[in-house]
Amino acid sequence: MSPQPLRNAMTVDVEDYFHVAALAEAIRRDDWSSMEYRADANTHKLLELFADKGIKATFFILGWVAQRSPELIRAIHAAGHEIACHGMSHQLVYRQTPQEFLQETRDSKALLEDLIAAPVHGYRAASWSITKQSLWALDVIHDLGFEYDSSIFPIRHDRYGIVDAPLRPGVMITPSGGKLVEFPPSTATMLGVRVPVAGGGYFRLLPYWLTRMGLRQINRDLQQSFIFYLHPWEVDPEQPRVRVGWLSRFRHYTNLRKTHDRLQRLIEEFRFTTVRNVLADTGLLAP
């Protein structure tokens, strides 16, 4: 009997289109409450797809969304998915003070735990913004009782990334000596070049076959699990268009109409579960 394929982590960063860094040049934080709100309906689209395909996922919830849609958070939890923390206001970590980060992260974790009456074990920073200049945040995450983090992208990028960070899940030592499991967004090596294949904009911008090839390399060649992510707004091609520069338009709007079908195909070709389940499979966390 052939071995069962590895389980991989499916994750959703639950935020709305007006929260993203690519549109921040045109949308003030003070205007969020007056924007057309679409995160609730779009997240339900993903819940329906996951239910149809019989998979569980980890939902990294933005505190702002949890305050706006508490019943959505309870519905995600009731469906058997993992609830994890995405901060409160989608501020980049390296633009916050340690005290601001502590307050927001503590508040968002407490909010989510109150809503689902269960502990929240995982954290992911807005826009992968734990970089070399904000590694201090790992101590805050550890001290608040999180078991794992998924914030450090091992690539070079204009907004985020630590290019020499570990490529696979493992135990990270925080600056103050604490231990925290880190599950970095997945990358593959093609023709000697490190290629992000973890989802999000890369899933929309790169050809599907390239993403699939990279993920198969991780599962089959390296015999390791990968982590995949996307946002509810990425399955919403009808979302309002915001006037921003060409690079932000390219990053945010390209191939929105293809995302849902690509995601469905991906789910049919690979096995998925929650982050915590994958980390338990690998022995990095207790079952």
N, C-alpha and C positions, 0 to 999 in steps of 0.2 A: 504494500500500500504506500503510495507517494505521500510525503509529509504535507500537512495542511499549510497553505500559504500564510505568510506572516500577517499579523494584524497591524494596521497603520492607524495613525491618529487623524481623525477628521475634526477640524476646528472651525468655528465661526466667530468672527469679531463683531459683536452686535453693536453697531453704531449706524447713524444715518448719513446720507450723502453730504450734508452740510457740516459734519464733524471732521471730515478728512483734511489732512494737511495740504493736499494738492489744491483745495479750494479756499484755504484760509486767507489767501490774498484778497478775496472778494467778499468774504462773509465774516462779519464781526461776531464774536462770541455772544455779545449782548442781543444779537438778532436771532439766535437759534430758536427761541420760543415762538417767534412769529413765522418761521419757515414752514413750508408744507411738510408735515410729518409722515414718513413712509416706512420707518423701521419696523413697526409692528406688523403691518401687512406683509412686508417682504420676508421677515423672519418666519412668519407662518407658511410662506411658500416653501422655505427650506424644511420646516418641520414636516410638511406634507410629503415632500420628496423623500426625506429620511424614513418616514413611516412606511411609505410605499416600498422602499428598498430594504427595510428591516435593519437599519443601522442606528447605532447610537453615536453621538458626537459630543464634543466639549464646546460649550458656548461661553466665550469670554465677553462678559456683559459690561458695557459702559454704565457707570452709575447714573449718568444723566438719563439714559434710556430706562433704567430700572425705576427711577422716580416717576417717569412719565407713563410707563407701562408695567406696573407691578403684576398684573394678571398674566402678562406675557411671560414673565420670569417664572411664575408659578406653573404655567402651562409647559414650559420647557422642562422644568424639573419633574413634573408629574408624568411626562412622556418617557422618563428614564434617562435623559441626557445629563451630562455633567455641567454644573454651573461653576464658572471660574470668573476671575476678576480682571477687568480691563481699565481700572482706574475710574475716576469720577467725571472728569471734564475733557479728556482727550488732549491734555497739554503734553508737550514733549518733555520728557523727564529732565533732559539737560538744560531746559529753560526754567526749571523750578528750583527753589531752594530745597535742601533736605527737609526742612520743617514743613514746607508746602506739600512736598511729596508724601511725607509721613501722614499728614492730616487727610489728604485726599484718598490715599490708599487705605488707611484705617477706616475712613467713613464708608467708602464703597464696599469694602469687605463686610463690614457690619450690616450695611443695608441689604446686601444679597443674602447674608446668613439669616437675617430677620425674616426676609420674604419666603425663604424655603425651609426655615427651621432645620438647617443642616449646615455642617462646616463647609467652607470653601477652601480648597487646597491649592489651586493654581492661579498664577498671575501672568499677564502679558501687558507690556507697556504700549502706550500709544505709538504707532508708527515705528516700532522696534527701537525706541529711543534710549535704550540702555547701551551706551557707547563707552569708549575708554574714559571720557570725561564725566560719565555719570555712573561708574561702577559702584559708587557709594550706595546707590539705590538697592543693590543686592542685600546689603545689611538690613535695610528697612524691611524688605520683603521677607527675609529670614526671620527677623525679630517679631514680625506680625503673625508668624505662625504658618506661613505658606509652606507647602512641601516641595513645590516645583515652580520654576519660572520658564517662560518661553518668549524671551525678549531680545536675545542677542543673535543677530543675523550675521553669519560668517562670510560676508561679502564686502566689497567696497561700493559705497553709494554716497550720493551727495547729501543725504539727510540722515543716514544711519549706517550701522554695520561695524563689526570688528573683524577685519579680514583674516587675522590669524587666530580667531576663536575656534574652539573645537567644533567639528562638523557633525558629531553624533551625540546622542543623549549621554549624560554622565553626571557625576557629582562635581560641583564647582565649589571651591573654597572662596567665601566672600572676603572682602578686604579686612574684616575684623576677625576672620578665622572660623566663621560659621560654615555649615555644610548645607548646600541647596542643590537639588537636582535641576539641571538645565536641559531643556529639549529645544535645540536651535531649529529654526526653519531649514528645510531640507535643500541641499544643493547636490549636483552631480558633476562629474568631470567628463568633459567631452573635448577631444582633441587637445587635451592639456589645459582647457579653460574651465574654470568653475562657473557653473550655470545654475541660477536659482530656479528650482522646480517645485517650490513649496505652495504655489497657488497665487491668489490675489491677482494683482496686475500682471504678473509674469504668466499666469494661466491664461489671461485674455490676450496678451501681446505676443507670446510665443506660439508657434504652431502646436496643435494638440499632440502630434506625433513626437515632438521633441520633449514635451513634458512627460509623456508616457515612457519614452525611452529612458529618461533620467530616473524616473521612479522605479522602473523595472531594474535598472542598474543597482539601485539601493537595495531592493528586495532580493533579487536573484543573485547578483554578483557579490554583493557585500554581505548578504544574509542579515540585513538590518531593517528595522521598521522606519518609515518616514512619517513626517507630519505635514499635513496639508491645511491650508486656511483660505477663507474667502469672507466677504462681507455681504450682508443682506442687500445692500444697494447694487451689488454686482449682478443680481438677477432681476434688475428693474430698469429695462431700457427706456421706460416712459418717464423716468425721473426728470424734474426740472433741470434745464440747462443753465449753468452759471457762467457768466462772462469772465474768463481768466486767460492767462497767456497760453501759447500754443503747446508748451510742454505739459502744463497741467491738464489741458484739454485732452492731449494724447494719452496721458497716464490714466485719466479718470474715465473717459467715455469710450475708448476703443473697444470694440467687440462686446459691448454689453449684451447685445442680442444673442450672442453665441454662448454665454456663460452657462445658462441653465442646461442646455443640451450637452455641453462638454462635461459638466458636473455629473449629469446622469450617466454618461458613458464611463466616466472615471469610476464611479461607484460600482458599476457593473464589472469593471476589469480588475479591481483591487478590493481587498478586505479592509473594512474600517471599523473602528470603535473609538472610545474616549481616550484622551491623553493618559488619564490615570490607569486605565486598563493596559495600555501599551507599556507604560513604565512598570507596571506590575509584571507583565509578561517578561520583561527584560531583567527583572530582579532589582530594579533601582528603587521601587517603592513596594511596601507590603501590599498583598492583595486586598 
